[in-house]
């Protein structure tokens, strides 16, 4: 019974770790709620009236969520600097509250400074947020000079409680966060393999659903890998360890994605197009009529379950003779040992299982340290030796020169600060026409729609989502205010619940976050005895006005149109794709490719930025359906290109130590057409008037003379590298049509 309970807790923890990588959302919500609850407890113990309780709760929330730095020392420094900023802000708010013109001018100047402060990194962003939000707090509680001493004490208590929650009750170190992210990566790997295990048995009516699940879990695994990449520098003390973890995470991700493609190929009459895993609604591979049911399929199902266990469990939990035998069997497939009698496509799946098991072994060695080698077979020993040789070959690359940043009005922070200042001025003027008491809601909305946005389309979508969440929140707020009435502590308890839900849901849905914010505000108005249905309806009006002012300002003040923004990011993705491809093939041809894994991660990050920027074009409300489909198709093709680029980089990194991969100079020539086409497409996107054409010709494999590149066994350079080059060539050529690049001479 005890073992069953422990197993249930482990499964629950793994599910939570997979849904919230690093437990970042859970920690943010709990830390904020703890800071607010502690503030309320301290203030209530000394008999502070309800309006001060509300001010304390809001100050504690701001002091907690504004700080985003990873290192505890820097967090403490920012929190210490934030207190005088908060005190100065609430003082100016109270003093200027009665002077309309002076107060409005200062508010606009404060907003400009807060947005411009983002150029100074996380600390500048945090101090700007604190200054703006505390000034807003002074307007919300209608602070006057006479109550400033009391507000100083409330804000001081709030900052102290925030520090206690952050550093004492719920501490979070970069190393701890990285460790939780690694566990999340394992959990998402296991989820992906569980989805892949459904493919052999999926009937014609089920395969589409399984394929969609496969796409979703592949994307989530990639998201977690990027999050780990972002935490490596702060979470490890040794750059060599960070480099090793980066490589092992990349290996595991690529091996898992390749296994999915091999499984799809085994279910189809012909080789599966990589686009199947990246384009929502892509057709199921041809020839999928019924599940495979034979001896090889039974062994495949067994080995997929075993691989899932190997991926999921840390070394201490995955020890034992039985699991060692499973691991040895899977690794043996890499050496052509005990392959079942089956079609070549199914045998490829077993070889892919062996590659995934090797990636699992490498991940385990990197994360968990030395392993028990007593039960190793010769195949397992060779895999360990390969991994050890790779580890020994790691060299820390030289730091790259930082890219030159734009200056003057071209600087993003300067442009955004001017835009939000103009939008806020319009929001103040319009908001005061709607209400002389609640005009600041319009300003708050205008401010918020500019956070983490970079184009007019992104601001429009964010404003729409905020308005929708506000409307739904008003309905909930009206109902809750009637139920709670004047039960002060019940209302505060619900406020804490909504705050937790707000922070937990923020990365998932901005609409949902806005809903919880508005519902919480309905309860706060009840506590301040200023609640009425008219007040909440006014909030909808002010929110709509603020969003409209933000969109207008973004459209007329130094505008960055969505097309321009996406084109710039598309060129960046193509440049990094060419860089990765050129470097990987150069190393596979006998040259030196540099830090290929880091380049591959830069490609992935650029693609993630592009994906976020295209949301306005792919949003369900967009009226241009054909354009939406075209954008989705282009992004899916780029994801396919990035997959093959990552795979080429990972294979090239193996070259110095892997016994079955040898350099071949002819690959450099075979790669020339691909790089030329990538650069031609990038040039056309950057300048549609550029006279560029893509080249076409025979397949990559046929461009090479027979000889050493004939495939003697799975895993050698032709079977893997040429396959990736061929698919990359096809995907790049496919990009030319939707982007309007014409074909040229055959090469």
ABEGO torsion letter per residue (X at the ends): XAAAAAAAAAAAAAAAAAABBGGAAAAAAAAAAAAAAAAAAAAAAAGBBAAAAAAAAAAAAAAAAABABABAAAAAAAAAAAAAAAAAAAAAAAAAAABAAAAAAAAAAAAAAAAAAAAAEAAAAAAAAAAAAAAAAAAAAGBBAAAAAAAAAAAAAAAAAAAAAAAAABBBBAAAAAAAAAAAAAAAAAAAAAAAAAAAABBAAAAAAAAAAAAAAAAAAAAAAAAAAAAAAAABABAAAAAAAAAAAAAAAAAAAAAAAAAAAAABABBBBAAAAABBGBBBBBGBABBBBBAAAAAAAAAAAAAAAAAABBAAAABEAAAAAAAAAAAAAAAGBGBBBBBAAAAAAAAAAAAAAAAAAAAAAAAAEBBBAAABBAAAAAAAAAAAAAAAABBBBBBBBBBBBBBEAABAAAAAAAAAAAAAAAAAAAAAAABAAAAAAAAAAAAAAABGBABAAAAAAAAAAAAAAAAAAAAAAAAAAAAAEABAAAAAAAAAAAAAAAAAAAAABAAAAAAAAAAAAAAAAAAAGABBAAAAAAAAAAAAAAAAAAAAAAAABGBBBAAAAAAAAAAAAAAAAAAAAAAAAAAAAGBBAEBAAAAAAAAAAAAAAAAAAAAAAABAABABAAAAAAAAAAAAAAAAAAAAAAAAAAAAAAAAABAABBBBAAAAAAAAAAAAAAAAAAAAAABAABBBBBBBEBBAAAABBBEAABBABBGBAAAAAAAAAAAAAAAAAAAAAAAGBBBBBBX
